[in-house]
Amino acid sequence: MADKQSHLNGAYYGPSIPPPNQTKKNYYRPGRGADCCCCGCLFSLILKLVVTAVVLIGLAVLAFWLIVRPNKVKFHVEDASLTQFNYTNNNLHYNLALNLTIRNPNKRLGIYYDRIEARGFYEDSRFDSVTLTPFYQGHKNTSVISAEFKGQNLVLLDGGEISDFNNEKSSGIYSINVKLYLRIRFKLGKLKSGRFKPKIDCDLKVPLSSDGKSAATFQRTECDIDY
């Protein structure tokens, strides 16, 4: 009787029931792959357009150079006359006259000089500036312009620069820098370019002339061009 009772009290639930199959859910975002494809195509199109534009511009520049064959315009200071150059009480008294030539060697390019400003410097300090008359220069032409700096102006020199001035005063030859600030346009046939602003830099050694006599003769000087 006891054996029968213990058998009846044992828990028996039968074989285990397997869990139901869980279907894997796929999440699909419509349009995402298409967007990436469209972006790639757009980038490729832009890249092709840029490359094409660069090639066309390069060919146009090459064709322009082959047709026009542009040459460098040359600036020279032909003559310089310095009759006064005194420094007292931080004031520079000066009288400097220059004749410059501008040579345009190009066969097809003319040049409009819309603005010409000449500035005089001593020891990197500007002592005067003058504005010259605008003009047009034809092809294969040499033009002459003149600039005159006359007066007095405040120029602050340090001890070393004053020592250099005194040395140049003893030699009678002064290191003067003249710069031309230009605003120009080029002309090819009936076509005109946009404006360019080159700077012309002329480092001069100018002898002081007194009563028609000077310690040396001014030497013709070629100027540098910076576009």
Buried (B, 14 or more C-beta within 10 A) or exposed (E): EEEEEEEEEEEEEEEEEEEEEEEEEEEEEEEEEEEEEEEEEEEEEEEEEEEEEEEEEEEEEEEEEEEBEBEEBBBBBEEBBBBBBEBEEEEBBBBBBBBBBBBBBBEBBBBBBEBBBBBBBBBEBEBBBBEBEEEEBEBBBEBEBEBEBEEBBEBEBEEEBEEBBEEBBEEBBBBBBBBBBBBBBBBBEEEEEEEEEBBBBBBBBBBBBEEEEBEEEBEEBEBEBEE
